[in-house]
């Protein structure tokens, strides 16, 4: 019998204590995509390592390679790979030879193309176990195939290739897991119809990298040192970096669809970010506790804006795409091959600390690291050359999880000697001996405690071992996956057609990709060289002379960024002037998407704004809870209020949620808001009201042919919107027209038609409510960008 012969041979070599102990059952491992690149480079070697490690565990194994290729050529391709398998250097040559020979005997190839093929495989496994008299412990199916094939394979496994009751099933899935939130949700839903959550193991091979895998254990084992300093008061910034020297040649088909953010940042670097920012669970070995802490960390991340990222593309990429994908010579790709993204967490621990995630192809070196840089408040009177690394507080303080390659060319954990001597597990990490003349982040290696793995292991070997041991904390759950896509998708949507900085590649990039953080945003440090600019790019100079009136009122027009800058400055001037005159400033703000960039500008650039004396009111509100993302107040809070120092009693959200219900007339929310305005705002005349314009001509939540709010004595009204959420609360047109100043902001090409129409119509508020805005004793100013004005 095959398995008995194999076990006896291994026993003879001294690998197993006795046959009596071989009683834990049999495991069948099925590698789908057995002849593909990933299988050749990593997976077969990882499976062989598993066999070497677990041959004496009490389980018996068979390994089934599978692909679409027919039996004979598939068999030949697979065994060509298996013959090249290697043992670790510390394995004795004799034992290595025997184990490799047995591994080959236990491996066989199958063509898995049709439903019948899966039925046949299942029958063969059952027959083999019956002949050997073995009980089945479980089956591992490793999907090393494109994601579009997942659903069909899952259907076949579920219908005809599951192990019998009492045996477990583990299905291993390789990324990418979707392209955005919607596609990830769809794929997750499809897989859930065939497999339970505990049966699925989504691989992010970075979780198998030894330095990354050690972040949580390091934090856990060094709690006594880290608890006082692992927070915003002590950490200056965190860098999570993966640089590659290779380009995308040969992979442009994949890269055109995914790009660097989907390929690296959304998964590998985000997982490292979670390990750093999550609150430590009581037991870091419990997968459920780790997952819950991760999800809480995701919820604390501040939403990304388009200015949260800088993007680049190496110059040869376009021609590689044209050649490999047979695109036309004038084809322009908007796929980034370089990205630097600034992330903030609003948790109490990390508020204000910048987290920089950076990755790119065709860069100057191949290296990966996670670097935590601590603030330095010390001043040392002794000159630098005399400073002792162990005690000088003026030397940089940092903890580095060195993923690999680069100057060290090995995984490592480095801790500045003036921080603390870390606790490291003796069996798996050892302190590096001997001093090197290497410098890491500007400091000699002697300035750090340096630890490297006792036994360096490939990431896939680590992960395959964890699949065998059912260690789910090394894998991506459905909740974890969707939380990550939920965080990244808005940025991906926002930058889909954004111009990219072209870079030559390698050392020639010089400082071209350097970027800096300014007021919560990132921007390239150097201006883009003229020769790299798109020659067809529209230049704004020809649009400098624009009429200064719109509907007989002053008009300010510019490109959107310049326009927002001007509007923010004008609001600040109005606020400062009003506070100087009357001691307080009453500002009523509209909801919607247009003001978001204004709110961010005010928060990040206008530190002299008299927020302490400013009252913030809402022009309109949707009838949803204030914590709902659809709420205007929620947007105002996220983009402005939480970032400036407005006294909380100066903030006046609309009372749309009373008595545990939304906008019910009997609750008199409109009367409550009207009374609050009358009590605090002199003559109910706001100092400044900011409005927008809808494509149908509505303003605030006053819609064409509205029954309420266009005329009459009522100051705050309930209205109906043609789009969801339908119910709204709004200031009335008569109240808006009592304001001292009204600014109307109109942005984007989508508003060009309504802007043109409004330039021609008269005072017809029932058709176009915005045309009824005409302050009785104040001033109206229009802020319209070039795209809305000129199309």
C-alpha positions in Angstrom: 0.0 0.0 0.0 1.4 3.4 -1.1 1.0 5.4 2.1 2.1 2.6 4.4 5.3 2.1 2.3 6.0 5.9 2.5 5.4 5.9 6.3 7.7 2.9 6.8 10.5 4.5 4.8 10.3 7.7 6.8 10.1 5.7 10.0 13.3 3.9 9.0 15.0 7.3 8.7 14.0 8.1 12.2 11.5 10.8 11.3 8.6 9.2 13.2 8.6 7.8 16.7 6.2 4.8 16.0 3.4 3.7 13.7 1.1 3.6 16.7 1.2 7.3 16.9 0.1 7.8 13.2 -3.5 8.1 14.1 -4.6 11.6 13.5 -6.1 10.9 10.1 -5.3 11.8 6.5 -5.1 15.3 4.8 -5.5 15.7 1.1 -4.0 18.9 -0.3 -5.3 20.0 -3.7 -3.4 22.8 -5.5 -5.4 24.3 -8.3 -3.3 26.1 -10.8 -0.5 23.7 -10.0 1.5 24.6 -13.1 1.2 28.4 -12.8 3.9 30.9 -11.9 2.9 31.3 -8.2 2.9 27.5 -7.8 6.3 27.1 -9.4 7.9 30.0 -7.5 6.4 29.5 -4.0 3.5 27.1 -3.4 5.0 23.7 -4.2 8.1 24.7 -2.1 5.7 25.8 0.7 3.8 22.5 0.6 7.1 20.5 0.6 8.1 22.5 3.7 4.8 21.7 5.3 5.4 18.0 4.6 9.0 18.2 6.1 7.7 20.0 9.2 4.6 17.8 9.8 5.8 14.3 8.7 5.9 13.3 12.3 2.7 15.1 13.4 0.5 12.0 13.2 -1.2 13.0 10.0 -0.6 11.4 6.6 -0.7 13.4 3.4 -1.3 13.2 -0.3 -0.7 16.2 -2.6 -2.9 16.7 -5.7 -1.8 19.1 -8.3 -4.6 20.3 -10.6 -5.0 22.5 -13.7 -6.9 22.8 -16.9 -4.0 21.2 -18.9 -4.6 17.7 -20.1 -3.1 14.8 -18.0 0.2 14.0 -19.7 1.5 17.5 -20.4 0.2 18.7 -17.0 1.9 15.8 -15.3 5.2 16.6 -17.0 5.1 20.3 -16.2 4.2 19.6 -12.5 6.9 17.0 -11.9 9.5 19.3 -13.6 8.8 21.7 -10.8 8.8 19.1 -8.0 12.2 17.8 -9.0 13.7 21.2 -8.3 12.4 21.4 -4.7 15.0 22.2 -2.1 15.5 21.5 1.6 16.5 24.2 4.1 20.3 24.4 4.7 20.0 22.9 8.2 18.4 19.7 6.9 20.6 16.7 6.6 21.2 15.6 3.0 20.1 12.0 3.6 16.8 13.0 5.3 16.2 15.6 2.6 16.7 13.1 -0.2 14.3 10.6 1.4 11.6 13.2 2.2 11.8 14.7 -1.3 11.4 11.2 -2.8 8.4 10.5 -0.6 6.8 13.9 -1.4 7.1 13.1 -5.1 5.5 9.6 -4.6 2.6 11.3 -2.6 2.0 13.8 -5.3 -0.1 13.3 -8.4 -1.6 15.4 -11.2 -5.3 15.8 -12.2 -7.0 17.6 -14.9 -9.8 19.6 -13.2 -12.0 21.1 -16.0 -15.5 19.8 -15.7 -17.9 18.9 -12.9 -17.2 15.2 -13.7 -13.4 15.8 -13.1 -14.2 16.9 -9.5 -16.4 13.8 -8.9 -13.6 11.6 -10.1 -11.1 13.3 -7.8 -13.4 12.8 -4.9 -13.8 9.2 -5.7 -10.0 8.7 -6.0 -9.4 10.2 -2.6 -12.1 8.1 -1.0 -10.8 4.9 -2.7 -7.2 5.6 -1.6 -8.3 6.1 2.0 -10.4 3.0 2.0 -7.5 0.9 0.6 -5.1 2.4 3.2 -7.6 2.0 6.0 -7.2 5.6 7.0 -9.8 8.1 8.4 -10.0 11.5 6.6 -9.0 14.4 8.8 -9.6 17.1 6.2 -9.0 18.7 2.8 -7.1 21.8 1.7 -8.0 23.4 -1.7 -5.5 26.1 -2.7 -6.9 28.4 -5.4 -3.9 29.6 -7.3 -6.1 30.7 -10.2 -7.6 34.0 -11.4 -10.5 35.3 -9.2 -13.0 35.0 -12.1 -12.7 31.2 -11.8 -13.4 31.1 -8.0 -17.2 30.8 -8.2 -17.3 27.9 -10.6 -14.6 26.0 -8.8 -16.3 26.7 -5.5 -19.6 25.3 -6.9 -17.8 22.0 -8.0 -16.1 21.5 -4.7 -19.2 22.2 -2.7 -21.4 19.8 -4.8 -19.0 16.9 -5.3 -15.7 17.2 -3.6 -16.3 18.1 0.1 -14.8 15.7 2.7 -17.3 13.6 4.7 -18.9 14.8 7.9 -16.4 15.0 10.7 -13.6 16.1 8.4 -12.8 19.7 7.9 -12.5 21.7 4.7 -10.1 24.7 4.2 -10.3 26.7 1.0 -7.3 29.1 0.3 -7.9 32.1 -1.9 -5.3 34.3 -3.5 -5.7 38.0 -4.1 -7.0 40.1 -5.8 -10.3 39.8 -3.8 -12.3 42.2 -6.0 -11.5 45.5 -7.7 -13.5 47.8 -5.4 -16.1 47.6 -2.6 -18.9 46.5 -4.9 -17.0 43.8 -6.7 -15.6 42.5 -3.4 -19.1 42.4 -1.9 -20.3 40.4 -4.9 -17.5 37.9 -4.8 -17.9 37.5 -1.1 -21.6 36.9 -1.5 -21.0 34.3 -4.2 -18.4 32.4 -2.1 -20.6 32.5 1.0 -23.2 30.4 -0.8 -20.7 27.5 -1.1 -18.4 27.9 1.9 -18.7 28.9 5.6 -16.6 31.8 6.8 -14.4 29.5 8.9 -13.6 27.4 5.8 -12.1 30.3 3.8 -8.5 31.5 4.1 -7.8 34.6 2.1 -4.0 34.9 1.6 -2.2 38.2 1.9 1.4 36.9 1.7 2.7 40.0 3.6 1.1 38.5 6.7 3.5 35.7 6.3 6.6 38.0 6.1 8.4 37.4 9.4 8.9 41.1 10.3 5.2 41.9 9.6 4.0 38.8 11.4 6.0 39.9 14.4 4.4 43.4 14.8 1.6 42.2 17.1 3.7 39.8 19.1 6.3 42.6 19.5 3.7 45.0 20.8 2.3 42.4 23.1 5.6 41.2 24.6 6.9 44.8 25.0 3.7 46.3 26.5 5.6 47.6 29.6 7.8 49.8 27.4 5.3 50.7 24.6 2.2 51.5 26.6 3.5 55.0 27.7 4.8 55.9 24.2 2.7 54.1 21.6 0.4 57.2 21.1 0.0 60.6 19.5 1.9 62.4 22.3 5.1 60.5 21.5 5.0 59.2 17.9 5.9 61.8 15.2 5.0 59.7 12.2 4.8 56.3 10.8 6.0 55.1 7.3 4.9 51.9 5.7 6.9 51.4 2.5 7.4 48.8 -0.2 9.7 49.9 -3.1 10.5 47.8 -6.1 13.1 48.2 -8.8 11.2 46.0 -11.3 8.6 47.5 -13.6 5.2 46.0 -14.7 6.6 44.5 -18.0 4.9 41.2 -18.7 2.1 42.0 -16.2 0.5 45.1 -17.8 -2.7 43.2 -18.4 -3.1 42.8 -14.6 -1.7 46.2 -13.8 -4.0 48.1 -16.2 -6.9 46.7 -14.2 -5.5 47.1 -10.7 -2.6 49.6 -10.4 -0.4 50.1 -7.5 -3.0 51.1 -4.9 -5.1 48.0 -5.5 -2.1 45.8 -5.9 -0.1 46.8 -2.8 -1.7 49.5 -0.6 -5.2 48.2 -0.2 -4.0 44.9 1.1 -0.3 44.5 2.1 0.4 47.9 3.5 -3.1 48.4 5.0 -2.7 45.1 7.0 0.6 46.4 8.4 -1.2 49.7 9.2 -3.9 47.8 11.2 -1.3 45.9 13.2 0.2 49.2 14.2 -3.0 51.2 14.9 -5.3 48.6 16.4 -5.8 48.4 20.1 -4.1 45.3 21.5 -6.5 42.6 22.4 -6.1 40.7 25.7 -4.9 37.7 23.7 -3.1 38.4 20.4 -3.3 34.7 19.6 -7.1 34.7 19.4 -8.2 35.3 15.8 -11.6 36.7 16.8 -10.2 39.3 19.2 -7.6 40.4 16.6 -10.3 40.8 14.0 -12.6 42.9 16.2 -9.6 45.2 17.1 -8.8 45.5 13.4 -12.4 46.4 12.5 -12.5 49.1 15.2 -9.2 50.5 13.8 -10.8 50.7 10.4 -13.7 52.6 11.8 -11.4 55.2 13.3 -9.6 56.0 9.9 -10.5 59.4 8.5 -11.9 59.2 5.0 -9.4 59.7 2.2 -9.8 62.7 -0.2 -8.2 63.1 -3.7 -5.5 65.3 -2.1 -4.6 62.5 0.3 -2.5 60.9 -2.4 0.3 61.7 -4.9 0.4 59.5 -8.0 3.0 58.7 -10.6 3.7 56.4 -13.6 7.1 55.4 -14.9 7.6 56.7 -18.5 8.1 53.3 -20.2 4.7 52.0 -18.9 2.6 53.5 -21.7 4.6 51.9 -24.4 4.7 48.6 -22.6 0.9 48.7 -22.4 0.6 49.6 -26.1 2.9 46.7 -27.0 1.5 44.0 -24.6 -2.2 44.8 -24.9 -2.0 46.0 -28.6 -3.3 49.4 -27.8 -3.2 52.3 -30.3 -0.2 54.6 -30.3 -2.2 57.5 -28.9 -3.6 55.3 -26.0 -3.1 57.1 -22.6 -3.1 55.0 -19.4 -4.3 56.6 -16.2 -3.0 53.7 -14.1 -0.6 54.7 -11.3 2.6 52.7 -10.8 3.6 54.9 -7.8 1.5 56.1 -4.9 2.2 58.0 -1.7 -0.9 58.2 0.5 -1.4 60.1 3.8 -3.7 58.5 6.3 -5.0 59.8 9.6 -6.8 57.9 12.4 -9.3 59.8 14.6 -8.9 57.4 17.5 -7.8 59.0 20.8 -4.5 57.2 20.6 -3.5 58.3 17.1 -5.3 61.6 16.4 -2.9 63.9 14.4 -0.2 61.3 13.7 0.5 61.0 9.9 0.7 57.5 8.5 2.5 57.5 5.1 1.9 54.5 2.9 4.2 54.4 -0.2 4.8 51.9 -2.9 6.0 52.0 -6.5 7.6 50.2 -9.4 10.8 51.2 -11.2 12.1 52.9 -8.1 15.7 53.3 -7.0 15.9 50.2 -4.6 14.0 47.1 -3.6 13.1 47.4 0.1 10.2 47.0 2.5 9.8 48.4 6.0 7.5 49.7 8.6 9.1 52.6 10.5 7.8 54.3 13.7 9.6 57.5 14.3 9.2 59.0 17.8 9.2 62.8 18.7 12.3 64.2 20.1 12.0 67.0 22.7 15.5 66.9 24.0 18.3 69.4 23.5 21.8 68.0 24.1 24.7 70.4 25.0 27.3 67.8 24.1 28.5 67.8 20.5 27.2 65.1 18.2 30.3 63.0 17.9 30.4 62.4 21.6 26.8 61.3 22.0 26.3 57.8 23.2 23.6 55.9 21.3 22.4 54.1 24.4 21.8 57.2 26.6 21.8 60.3 24.4 18.2 61.5 24.1 19.1 63.7 21.1 19.7 60.7 18.7 16.7 59.7 16.7 14.3 57.3 18.4 12.6 54.7 16.1 11.4 51.2 15.8 11.7 49.5 12.4 10.2 46.3 11.2 12.5 45.6 8.3 10.5 43.4 5.9 13.5 42.5 3.7 15.9 43.3 0.8 17.5 46.8 0.9 20.7 47.4 2.8 20.1 44.7 5.4 18.8 42.1 2.9 17.1 40.2 5.7 14.0 40.5 7.8 14.8 42.3 11.0 13.5 44.3 14.0 15.5 47.4 15.0 14.9 49.4 18.1 16.9 52.6 18.9 19.2 52.0 21.9 18.0 55.2 23.6 14.4 53.8 23.6 14.6 50.4 25.4 16.0 46.9 25.0 13.1 44.9 23.6 11.9 41.5 24.7 12.2 39.1 21.8 11.3 35.4 21.7 14.6 33.5 22.0 13.5 30.5 20.0 12.6 32.4 16.8 14.6 35.7 16.9 18.3 36.4 17.9 20.2 39.5 18.4 22.6 40.3 15.6 26.2 40.1 16.7 29.2 42.2 15.5 29.1 45.9 14.4 28.5 46.8 10.8 29.4 50.0 9.0 25.9 50.0 7.5 23.7 53.0 8.1 19.9 52.7 8.4 17.8 55.9 8.2 20.9 58.0 8.8 22.2 56.1 11.8 24.9 53.5 12.1 23.6 50.0 12.8 25.4 50.2 16.2 22.7 52.8 17.3 20.1 50.0 17.3 19.3 46.8 19.0 19.0 44.5 15.9 17.2 41.2 15.8 16.9 38.8 12.9 15.0 35.5 12.6 16.8 32.4 13.9 15.5 30.6 10.8 14.5 32.7 7.8 11.3 31.3 6.3 9.5 32.2 3.0 6.2 33.9 3.6 4.2 31.2 1.8 5.8 28.4 4.0 4.6 30.4 7.0 1.1 30.8 5.7 0.7 27.2 4.5 1.8 26.1 8.0 -0.8 28.4 9.5 -3.5 27.0 7.2 -2.6 23.5 8.4 -2.8 24.7 12.1 -6.1 26.7 11.4 -4.5 30.0 12.5 -7.1 32.4 11.1 -5.5 35.5 12.4 -2.9 35.4 9.6 -5.7 35.7 7.0 -8.2 38.2 5.7 -11.8 37.6 6.8 -14.8 38.8 4.8 -15.5 41.6 7.3 -11.8 42.7 7.2 -11.8 42.6 3.4 -14.9 44.7 3.0 -13.8 47.2 5.6 -10.5 47.7 3.7 -12.3 48.2 0.3 -14.8 50.5 2.0 -11.9 52.7 3.1 -10.0 52.7 -0.2 -12.8 52.8 -2.8 -13.8 56.5 -2.4 -10.1 57.5 -3.1 -9.9 55.1 -6.1 -13.1 56.6 -7.5 -11.8 60.2 -6.9 -8.4 59.7 -8.7 -9.6 57.5 -11.6 -8.9 60.2 -14.2 -6.3 62.3 -12.3 -3.1 63.3 -14.1 -0.1 61.3 -13.1 3.5 62.5 -12.5 5.7 60.7 -15.1 9.1 59.5 -13.8 12.0 58.0 -15.7 12.6 55.1 -13.4 15.4 53.9 -11.1 18.1 56.2 -9.8 17.2 58.8 -12.4 14.0 59.6 -10.5 16.2 61.6 -8.1 13.8 63.9 -6.1 11.0 63.8 -8.6 8.8 61.6 -6.4 9.6 63.3 -3.1 6.4 64.6 -1.5 5.5 66.6 1.6 2.6 66.9 4.0 0.9 70.2 4.3 -2.3 70.8 6.3 -3.4 67.2 6.2 -2.8 66.8 2.4 0.2 65.6 0.4 1.8 67.2 -2.7 5.0 66.6 -4.7 7.8 68.7 -3.4 9.2 69.6 -6.8 7.2 71.2 -9.6 6.8 68.9 -12.5 9.5 69.4 -15.2 8.1 71.0 -18.4 9.3 68.1 -20.5 7.1 65.7 -18.6 3.9 67.8 -18.9 1.2 66.6 -21.1 1.5 69.0 -24.1 -2.3 68.9 -24.6 -3.0 70.1 -21.1 -5.4 73.0 -21.0 -3.8 76.2 -19.8 -6.0 78.6 -17.8 -4.4 81.9 -19.0 -6.9 82.5 -21.8 -9.8 82.5 -19.3 -8.5 85.3 -17.1 -10.9 88.0 -18.4 -14.4 87.1 -17.3 -17.3 89.4 -16.8 -17.5 90.6 -13.2 -21.3 90.4 -12.9 -23.7 87.4 -12.9 -27.5 88.1 -12.7 -26.6 91.7 -11.8 -24.6 90.6 -8.8 -20.8 90.4 -8.3 -19.1 87.4 -9.8 -15.9 85.7 -8.7 -14.6 83.1 -11.2 -11.4 81.0 -11.4 -10.3 77.4 -11.6 -11.9 75.5 -8.8 -8.9 75.3 -6.4 -8.2 79.0 -6.8 -11.9 79.8 -6.4 -12.2 77.8 -3.2 -9.1 79.5 -1.9 -10.6 82.9 -2.6 -14.0 82.0 -1.2 -12.4 80.7 2.1 -10.4 84.0 2.4 -13.6 86.1 1.8 -15.5 84.1 4.4 -12.6 84.6 6.9 -12.5 88.4 6.2 -16.2 88.7 6.6 -16.0 86.7 9.9 -13.2 88.8 11.3 -14.8 92.1 10.4 -18.2 91.0 11.9 -16.6 89.8 15.1 -14.7 93.1 15.5 -18.0 95.0 15.1 -20.5 92.9 17.0 -18.5 90.2 18.9 -19.9 87.2 17.1 -20.4 85.8 13.6 -23.5 83.8 12.5 -22.6 81.5 9.6 -25.3 79.3 7.9 -23.8 76.5 5.7 -25.4 74.4 3.0 -24.9 70.6 2.6 -24.1 68.6 -0.5 -20.8 67.8 -2.1 -19.6 71.2 -3.3 -18.8 72.8 0.1 -16.7 69.8 1.2 -13.5 71.2 -0.4 -14.3 74.6 1.2 -14.7 73.1 4.6 -11.3 71.3 4.2 -9.7 74.5 3.1 -11.1 76.5 6.1 -9.9 73.8 8.5 -6.4 73.4 7.0 -5.4 76.9 6.0 -7.3 79.5 8.0 -5.8 79.4 11.5 -6.7 83.0 12.2 -10.4 82.4 11.6 -12.4 83.6 14.7 -14.0 80.2 15.4 -14.3 80.9 19.1 -16.8 83.7 18.3 -18.5 81.9 15.4 -22.0 80.3 15.5 -22.5 77.5 12.9 -26.0 77.0 11.5 -27.3 74.6 8.9 -29.1 76.0 5.8 -30.7 72.6 5.2 -30.7 69.1 6.4 -31.8 65.6 5.2 -34.2 63.8 7.4 -31.8 61.1 8.6 -30.0 60.6 11.9 -27.1 63.1 12.3 -24.7 60.1 12.5 -25.8 58.9 9.0 -23.3 59.5 6.2 -26.2 61.1 4.2 -26.5 63.8 6.9 -25.3 67.3 6.0 -24.2 67.8 9.6 -22.2 64.5 9.5 -20.3 65.9 6.5 -19.8 69.3 8.1 -18.6 67.6 11.3 -16.2 65.3 9.4 -14.6 67.9 7.2 -14.7 71.0 9.4 -16.0 71.0 12.9 -13.8 68.2 14.3 -10.7 70.0 12.9 -11.4 73.5 14.3 -12.1 74.9 17.8 -15.7 76.0 17.7 -17.3 75.9 21.1 -19.8 73.0 21.1 -22.6 75.3 22.3 -22.0 77.5 19.2 -22.9 74.6 16.8 -26.6 74.4 15.9 -27.6 71.2 14.0 -31.2 71.1 12.7 -33.5 69.1 14.9 -34.6 66.5 12.4 -34.5 63.6 14.9 -36.9 64.1 17.8 -38.8 61.6 19.9 -36.9 58.8 18.2 -38.5 59.7 14.8 -37.5 61.8 11.8 -39.1 65.1 10.6 -42.6 64.4 12.0 -44.6 67.7 11.8 -46.1 67.2 15.3 -42.7 67.2 16.8 -42.3 70.9 15.8 -38.7 70.6 14.8 -39.0 73.6 12.4 -40.5 75.7 15.2 -37.7 74.8 17.6 -35.0 75.8 15.1 -36.9 79.0 14.2 -37.1 79.9 18.0 -33.3 79.2 18.4 -32.5 81.5 15.5 -34.8 84.2 16.8 -33.2 83.9 20.3 -29.5 84.1 19.1 -29.4 85.8 15.7 -30.2 89.6 15.9 -33.3 90.3 13.7 -33.0 86.6 12.4 -30.5 88.1 10.0 -27.5 85.8 9.5 -24.1 87.5 8.9 -23.4 85.1 6.0 -25.3 82.3 4.3 -23.5 79.9 1.9 -25.7 78.4 -0.8 -25.2 76.0 -3.7 -27.2 75.3 -6.8 -28.7 72.0 -8.0 -28.9 71.0 -11.7 -32.6 71.6 -11.4 -32.1 75.1 -10.0 -32.9 74.2 -6.4 -31.0 75.9 -3.5 -30.8 74.9 0.2 -33.6 72.2 0.2 -36.1 74.5 -1.7 -37.1 72.6 -4.9 -38.9 73.7 -8.0 -42.7 74.0 -7.4 -42.1 73.5 -3.7 -45.2 73.9 -1.5 -43.2 75.3 1.4 -40.5 77.9 1.9 -40.6 79.9 -1.2 -42.8 82.6 0.3 -44.8 83.4 3.4 -43.9 84.1 7.0 -42.5 80.7 8.0 -38.7 80.8 8.5 -37.9 77.1 8.8 -39.8 74.5 6.7 -40.1 70.8 5.9 -39.8 70.1 2.2 -39.9 67.2 -0.3 -36.9 66.3 -2.5 -37.3 64.5 -5.8 -34.3 62.3 -4.8 -33.7 60.2 -1.7 -33.8 60.9 1.2 -36.9 62.7 0.2 -37.8 64.5 3.4 -35.7 67.6 4.2 -35.6 70.6 6.6 -34.6 73.9 5.2 -34.3 77.6 5.9 -37.0 79.5 3.9 -36.3 81.9 1.0 -37.6 84.9 3.0 -35.2 84.0 5.9 -32.3 83.6 3.5 -33.0 87.0 2.0 -32.8 88.6 5.4 -29.0 87.8 5.5 -26.4 90.5 5.4 -24.3 88.4 2.9 -25.2 85.5 0.7 -22.5 83.6 -1.2 -23.5 81.1 -3.9 -20.9 78.4 -4.8 -21.2 76.6 -8.2 -18.6 74.0 -9.2 -18.0 71.6 -12.1 -18.9 70.9 -15.7 -22.1 69.3 -14.6 -23.4 72.7 -13.5 -22.7 74.4 -16.8 -26.2 74.0 -18.3 -28.0 75.4 -15.2 -25.5 78.2 -14.9 -26.1 79.2 -18.6 -29.9 79.0 -18.0 -29.7 81.1 -14.8 -27.7 83.8 -16.7 -30.8 84.4 -18.9 -33.8 84.0 -16.7 -35.5 86.5 -14.4 -36.9 86.3 -10.9 -38.9 83.0 -11.1 -38.4 81.1 -7.8 -41.2 78.6 -8.4 -39.4 77.4 -11.5 -35.8 77.9 -10.3 -35.7 78.6 -6.5 -32.1 80.0 -6.7 -33.4 82.9 -8.9 -35.4 84.0 -5.9 -32.3 84.7 -3.8 -32.0 88.4 -3.5 -31.0 89.8 -0.1 -33.4 92.7 0.9 -30.6 94.7 2.6 -27.5 92.6 2.0 -25.2 91.6 -0.7 -25.2 88.5 -3.0 -21.9 87.2 -4.5 -21.6 84.4 -7.0 -18.5 82.1 -6.9 -18.6 80.1 -10.1 -15.6 78.0 -11.4 -14.6 78.1 -15.1 -16.0 74.6 -15.7 -19.5 75.6 -14.6 -19.3 79.0 -16.3 -17.7 78.0 -19.6 -18.3 74.3 -19.9 
